[in-house]
């Protein structure tokens, strides 16, 4: 296991779900964790990642307490909207999953990278995309496009920040038992359909899954630019 004790991590969406689980794991490894979340939750720094001023304020609240060390993770989550066909889209500037899933990721990555570079440290970022960034599910057009954008953002940012000692990787979870997903998980047949489709995709992409496992290892310190 990579030695993490004494390092610093920023986790967006850190008050619940995957973010909270990541934060708890890191805290057990004696990492100093800053949880950013739009929810005003105990132990979390309030932050709307889609708002530049809010990200700057959250970073200042964290950076004023401690200097950045080698580890700087991030996680991002925004609920999938109800399925909508392409012909029924509605569009509001800076709203919804695009604001959180893509603009929010870019603003957070920029803020963290600036602090790592200013502190003359190296670091690691793990961006959370989704299986929907690869799999084409009808009715999830905007969500899927935003998550595909995270994968490509990862590749480009990894090349830009790699020479500065910052590794950048992405993972793409499938449906996960979190508060965000509870309304879907209680629907009759939902879990069974997810498992059926997962097995179908797995048979088609065994090499991709092996690459995904390597990407997860890379996120802990061995490479950059991978997604899985």
NUMI-784641 format. One record per residue: x, y, z of N, C-alpha, C in turn; residue in one letter. Coordinates in steps of 0.001 Angstrom, whole numbers, padded with zeros to 6 digits, always signed. Layout:
<rs>
XYZXYZXYZA
...
</rs>
This chain:
<rs>
+000854-001205+000000+000000+000000+000000+000883+001245+000000X
+000548+002204-000850+001285+003454-000888+001167+004163+000452X
+002271+004693+000961+002257+005394+002236+001590+006757+002068X
+000489+006975+002796-000281+008203+002672-000256+009061+003934X
+000200+008529+005024+000153+009242+006300+000834+010607+006190X
+000155+011638+006687+000706+012985+006700+000465+013767+005425X
-000160+013157+004431-000440+013884+003199-001773+014622+003297X
-002069+015379+002265-003254+016233+002259-004126+015871+001063X
-005431+015813+001265-006352+015502+000171-007522+016469+000176X
-007924+016904-001012-009152+017663-001206-010122+016753-001932X
-011320+016573-001377-012326+015722-002004-013600+016527-002187X
-013988+016732-003443-015252+017420-003688-016385+016405-003613X
-017557+016860-003216-018649+015926-002967-018344+015035-001779X
-017550+015544-000838-017027+014713+000236-017956+014485+001407X
-019179+015021+001358-020083+014880+002497-020973+013648+002412X
-021030+012994+001231-021894+011824+001117-021415+010945-000027X
-021999+009762-000105-021777+008875-001229-020328+008466-001428X
-019911+008399-002696-018558+007970-003039-017529+008896-002416X
-017807+010199-002422-016864+011161-001845-016631+010917-000367X
-017709+010682+000374-017583+010427+001805-016818+009138+002062X
-017054+008119+001238-016338+006855+001400-014846+007038+001130X
-014517+007808+000090-013107+008096-000197-012458+008846+000957X
-013169+009833+001486-012636+010621+002594-012387+009745+003821X
-013336+008873+004134-013191+007999+005296-011996+007065+005129X
-011816+006522+003926-010683+005640+003669-009357+006372+003870X
-009274+007573+003321-008035+008340+003452-007775+008736+004897X
-008813+009092+005605-008643+009464+007015-008140+008286+007842X
-008575+007071+007488-008052+005898+008189-006567+005697+007920X
-006092+006231+006785-004670+006165+006456-003921+007400+006965X
-004582+008184+007833-003985+009361+008483-003646+010472+007494X
-004504+010605+006469-004409+011725+005538-005234+012878+006103X
-004752+014104+005939-005529+015274+006324-006479+015611+005169X
-007765+015415+005382-008756+015522+004315-009578+016797+004459X
-009719+017512+003344-010659+018631+003264-011826+018191+002398X
-013014+018104+002992-014215+017702+002255-014928+018953+001759X
-015025+019116+000451-015802+020203-000127-017157+019644-000532X
-018216+020386-000251-019536+019912-000650-020504+021088-000711X
-021428+021021-001655-022433+022067-001755-023424+021980-000593X
-023537+020789+000005-024384+020631+001194-023668+021216+002406X
-024400+021878+003250-023809+022422+004474-023831+021327+005533X
-022776+020528+005513-022707+019347+006376-021583+019507+007388X
-021755+018862+008524-020727+018892+009566-019424+018323+009026X
-018337+019025+009275-017029+018560+008842-016676+018867+007408X
-017589+019521+006676-017336+019834+005273-017194+021341+005081X
-016380+021715+004111-016242+023110+003697-017279+023360+002603X
-018163+024332+002829-019201+024586+001832-018563+025097+000546X
-018910+024439-000572-018342+024838-001863-019261+024426-002992X
-019594+025374-003848-020268+025106-005113-019177+025079-006171X
-018794+023877-006625-017631+023769-007508-017849+024439-008857X
-019099+024707-009217-019373+025380-010484-019195+026889-010393X
-018946+027391-009173-018787+028826-008944-017327+029126-008622X
-016707+029944-009454-015273+030213-009321-014928+030819-007962X
-015737+031767-007496-015466+032413-006213-015614+031424-005052X
-016579+030522-005156-016784+029532-004110-015611+028564-004029X
-015085+028156-005174-013916+027272-005198-012707+027972-004585X
-012513+029230-004933-011390+029985-004382-011509+030109-002868X
-012710+030359-002374-012916+030489-000931-012659+029167-000221X
-013109+028061-000808-012877+026749-000206-011390+026420-000175X
-010698+026736-001252-009266+026483-001296-008535+027320-000255X
-008941+028576-000092-008315+029444+000902-008560+028902+002308X
-009762+028406+002552-010083+027866+003877-009214+026674+004205X
-008879+025887+003183-008042+024710+003406-006569+025078+003430X
-006139+025874+002445-004724+026191+002324-004216+027017+003503X
-005113+027760+004147-004687+028572+005276-004352+027721+006494X
-004826+026469+006502-004582+025590+007643-003300+024803+007472X
-003002+024376+006265-001846+023504+006064-001276+023681+004671X
+000019+023439+004530+000646+023453+003207+000325+022152+002482X
+000184+022226+001179-000080+021021+000414+001146+020123+000398X
+000891+018816+000507+001962+017836+000397+001727+017003-000853X
+002103+015752-000848+002163+015011-002098+000820+014587-002660X
-000195+014490-001859-001430+013880-002359-002565+014886-002429X
-003188+015012-003581-004363+015879-003680-005373+015199-004579X
-006345+014541-003970-007369+013817-004699-008581+014705-004888X
-009448+014307-005801-010720+014997-005900-011774+013997-006367X
-012975+014306-006025-014117+013481-006430-015241+014426-006778X
-016047+013999-007733-017122+014895-008140-018378+014112-008429X
-019489+014578-007965-020737+013882-008253-021878+014856-008479X
-022727+014500-009422-023957+015251-009646-024987+014254-010129X
-026195+014275-009597-027170+013250-009969-027540+013301-011437X
-027741+012109-011992-028216+012043-013372-029647+012558-013424X
-029923+013369-014412-031291+013863-014578-032184+012718-015040X
-033483+012910-014906-034416+011923-015436-034158+011756-016930X
-034216+010513-017427-033920+010279-018854-034725+011195-019769X
-034011+011813-020729-034674+012701-021681-034063+012466-023048X
-034903+012404-024049-034413+012239-025404-033811+013549-025904X
-032928+013417-026902-032226+014594-027424-033184+015674-027911X
-034325+015259-028415-035270+016221-028965-036026+016994-027891X
-035888+016613-026623-036631+017286-025547-035712+018050-024594X
-034454+018246-024974-033531+018984-024106-034068+020358-023748X
-033753+020775-022538-033853+022194-022182-032473+022635-021766X
-032170+023887-021945-030797+024356-021725-030800+025649-020932X
-030110+025639-019805-029922+026845-019021-028442+027076-018825X
-027938+028261-019107-026498+028510-019019-025981+028270-017612X
-024915+027446-017525-024245+027236-016252-025045+026420-015254X
-026040+025645-015706-026871+024911-014765-026730+023418-014978X
-027251+022660-014012-027345+021226-014152-026019+020509-014162X
-026032+019306-014776-024862+018445-014689-023653+019020-015415X
-023857+019829-016457-022709+020422-017135-021930+021335-016186X
-022649+022121-015411-021976+023047-014500-021165+022296-013464X
-021749+021262-012882-021061+020522-011831-020036+019549-012387X
-020442+018748-013371-019613+017646-013824-018424+018059-014670X
-018512+019179-015362-017411+019567-016238-016785+020904-015819X
-017591+021950-015750-017037+023231-015292-016506+023091-013863X
-017258+022410-013008-016820+022228-011627-015527+021455-011518X
-015375+020428-012341-014129+019659-012341-012965+020543-012790X
-013171+021300-013851-012090+022148-014356-011669+023201-013341X
-012639+023835-012690-012303+024855-011694-011579+024245-010497X
-012020+023061-010075-011390+022415-008924-009974+021969-009246X
-009795+021375-010426-008466+020945-010847-007515+022138-010905X
-007988+023225-011477-007134+024416-011584-006728+024937-010215X
-007696+025023-009295-007405+025561-007967-006400+024691-007217X
-006602+023377-007277-005701+022469-006570-004316+022481-007208X
-004269+022460-008535-002978+022456-009222-002166+023704-008882X
-002825+024844-008826-002104+026083-008498-001465+026005-007119X
-002190+025436-006154-001655+025341-004793-000494+024360-004719X
-000600+023244-005427+000491+022261-005408+001752+022869-006017X
+001586+023535-007153+002738+024141-007821+003343+025234-006954X
+002497+026084-006354+002996+027165-005510+003747+026630-004299X
+003309+025469-003786+003968+024875-002621+005205+024080-003011X
+005486+024007-004329+006636+023251-004839+006572+021795-004384X
+005386+021217-004524+005167+019816-004180+004797+019044-005444X
+004767+017719-005305+004139+016927-006353+002796+016433-005818X
+002012+015764-006648+000689+015366-006189-000002+014442-007158X
-001198+014051-006802-001996+013137-007618-003451+013567-007591X
-004110+013549-008738-005533+013840-008829-006244+012622-009423X
-007373+012266-008842-008217+011208-009384-009591+011830-009663X
-009939+011951-010927-011218+012542-011310-012259+011443-011460X
-013459+011717-010985-014528+010731-011063-015408+011031-012272X
-015336+010163-013265-016223+010240-014417-017367+009255-014167X
-017716+008474-015149-018804+007509-015013-018704+006509-016155X
-019257+005322-015934-019360+004372-017026-020146+004978-018185X
-021030+005943-017876-021799+006609-018936-020953+007551-019771X
-019714+007783-019379-018796+008517-020231-018278+007671-021379X
-018584+006370-021331-018150+005426-022366-019343+004713-022991X
-020279+004265-022136-021443+003512-022595-022540+004468-023055X
-023164+004170-024178-024218+005038-024723-025581+004579-024223X
-026067+005185-023147-027391+004882-022596-028402+005899-023115X
-029432+005483-023828-030455+006431-024297-031087+007186-023136X
-031331+008473-023356-031984+009288-022347-031045+009980-021391X
-029733+009732-021523-028755+010355-020619-027753+011182-021419X
-028248+011876-022419-027361+012564-023354-026450+013575-022669X
-027026+014513-021923-026225+015569-021306-025286+015003-020252X
-025801+014122-019397-024969+013523-018354-023799+012754-018976X
-024075+011933-019986-023043+011124-020618-021984+011997-021285X
-022433+013051-021969-021481+013944-022630-020586+014643-021617X
-021154+015053-020470-020340+015721-019450-019305+014767-018873X
-019684+013499-018688-018749+012528-018126-017694+012098-019139X
-018071+012027-020415-017062+011786-021452-016057+012925-021484X
-016550+014143-021259-015662+015298-021197-014639+015182-020082X
-015037+014586-018961-014099+014405-017846-012963+013467-018250X
-013286+012402-018986-012231+011502-019445-011224+012224-020335X
-011728+012998-021291-010812+013704-022187-010055+014800-021451X
-010735+015502-020542-010053+016495-019713-008888+015856-018979X
-009101+014655-018452-008048+013948-017713-006829+013727-018585X
-007056+013275-019803-005926+012989-020697-005104+014249-020977X
-005804+015348-021250-005100+016585-021589-004386+017162-020366X
-005097+017223-019235-004507+017800-018025-003323+016958-017545X
-003399+015637-017722-002280+014779-017324-001014+015146-018091X
-001162+015462-019359+000010+015850-020150+000521+017233-019756X
-000406+018110-019381+000005+019461-018999+000679+019500-017629X
+000130+018725-016676+000623+018803-015301+001697+017770-014984X
+001816+016748-015829+002830+015719-015590+004240+016266-015415X
+004679+017186-016292+006026+017732-016139+006213+018509-014831X
+005110+018885-014180+005189+019606-012906+005105+018657-011715X
+005086+017356-011982+005061+016379-010906+003676+016048-010384X
+002637+016351-011173+001258+016076-010742+000660+015028-011675X
+000318+013878-011116-000326+012824-011889-001832+013068-011905X
-002475+012791-013035-003924+012975-013170-004510+011738-013829X
-005450+011097-013155-006115+009908-013670-007615+010037-013451X
-008383+009157-014105-009833+009158-013940-010339+007731-013793X
-011430+007590-013066-012136+006325-013003-013591+006573-013379X
-014262+005519-013843-015652+005657-014288-016553+004638-013612X
-017017+004917-012395-017876+003961-011695-019207+003746-012419X
-019765+002576-012217-021132+002313-012628-022083+002688-011499X
-023361+002322-011602-024322+002631-010536-023827+002107-009191X
-023851+002963-008193-023301+002660-006876-024349+002962-005811X
-024396+002137-004781-025409+002286-003731-025058+003482-002852X
-025546+004647-003237-025321+005890-002501-026661+006609-002368X
-026754+007613-001485-028012+008361-001379-028493+008933-002706X
-027561+009320-003561-027923+009888-004855-028685+008892-005730X
-028396+007602-005545-028974+006575-006407-030172+005865-005790X
-030561+006209-004570-031574+005431-003858-032902+005348-004601X
-033310+006419-005250-034610+006388-005927-034619+005373-007071X
-033457+005179-007707-033372+004180-008767-033253+002767-008199X
-032512+002628-007112-032236+001298-006580-033479+000599-006044X
-034495+001381-005677-035727+000757-005156-036712+000397-006265X
-036417+000769-007503-037314+000437-008605-037251-001063-008893X
-038378-001716-009056-038392-003159-009346-037556-003490-010584X
-036647-004427-010441-035857-004901-011566-034639-004066-011899X
-034436-002909-011224-033328-002012-011589-031971-002679-011358X
-031781-003250-010172-030497-003883-009864-030213-005028-010842X
-031222-005835-011129-031035-006974-012027-030645-006516-013429X
-031261-005429-013898-030931-004915-015223-029507-004358-015256X
-029093-003683-014190-027721-003176-014119-026730-004334-014184X
-026981-005379-013416-026083-006533-013418-026049-007214-014780X
-027219-007325-015425-027262-007951-016742-026442-007175-017751X
-026595-005863-017744-025879-005034-018702-024395-004976-018388X
-024058-005023-017094-022655-005014-016707-021958-006272-017209X
-022608-007414-017071-022013-008655-017565-021834-008601-019070X
-022801-007995-019785-022697-007880-021232-021515-007024-021637X
-021359-005873-020978-020236-004989-021280-018925-005657-020916X
-018906-006397-019784-017678-007044-019326-017184-008065-020344X
-018080-008811-020930-017675-009806-021917-017051-009142-023135X
-017506-007949-023457-017018-007262-024644-015718-006505-024399X
-015399-006211-023145-014288-005280-022892-013394-005747-021760X
-012971-007005-021803-012084-007514-020766-010788-006739-020685X
-010224-006375-021840-008973-005627-021826-009170-004247-021223X
-010327-003611-021507-010615-002305-020929-010675-002392-019418X
-011254-003490-018887-011347-003624-017438-009971-003805-016816X
-009090-004547-017523-007730-004690-016995-007031-003338-016988X
-007264-002559-018048-006707-001206-018077-007247-000374-016922X
-008537-000562-016570-009141+000179-015470-008481-000131-014150X
-008150-001408-013922-007474-001754-012678-006108-001093-012615X
-005413-001072-013755-004117-000403-013777-004271+001093-013523X
-005341+001679-014052-005575+003115-013837-005779+003409-012364X
-006505+002526-011662-006718+002734-010236-005401+002703-009495X
-004510+001784-009896-003187+001753-009281-002408+003012-009621X
-002540+003456-010881-001847+004677-011286-002259+005858-010433X
-003542+005920-010097-004024+007027-009283-003378+007064-007917X
-002860+005919-007472-002169+005870-006189-000690+006179-006320X
-000221+006415-007546+001132+006910-007589+002044+006358-008658X
+001533+005650-009689+002441+004997-010599+002344+005437-012050X
+001485+006363-012374+001391+006789-013764+000374+007891-013904X
+000070+008259-015140-000892+009351-015347-001539+009223-016693X
-002720+009844-016799-003405+009955-018068-004311+008793-018396X
-004486+007869-017469-005318+006695-017741-006745+006930-017278X
-007652+006160-017869-009005+006156-017376-009516+004731-017420X
-010469+004455-016539-010982+003095-016508-012243+002999-015683X
</rs>
